[in-house]
Amino acid sequence: MKPVLNAGTNLKWAAEGFRDAEQFATVAYAARNTGIPFAVLKHHVITDSKSLADAIHELRPQLDARTEAKRAATMARSDVAAIGLH
């Protein structure tokens, strides 16, 4: 996940609170793809218990939030499968 997150991001902190590697990767990809800071998106999904699409819509209403969430999920599934975590 290092290439997806900003340089210097603490991976232990970044992964904390997610139910699995796929959810973590999905939020990381969504943050990168939408330009929403990872920490902000993580807070909305983990702390505020919002769906990824709802969080994206709230933070970037001009984007098609459902499409962005699906795109991030597809990318995450591919990565997680490639490294054998699924």
Sequence and secondary structure as in RCSB ss.txt:
>XXXX:A:sequence
MKPVLNAGTNLKWAAEGFRDAEQFATVAYAARNTGIPFAVLKHHVITDSKSLADAIHELRPQLDARTEAKRAATM
ARSDVAAIGLH
>XXXX:A:secstr
 TTTS TT  HHHHHTT SSHHHHHHHHHHHHHHT  HHHHHIIIIIS   HHHHHHHH TTS HHHHHHHHHHH
HHHHHHHTT  
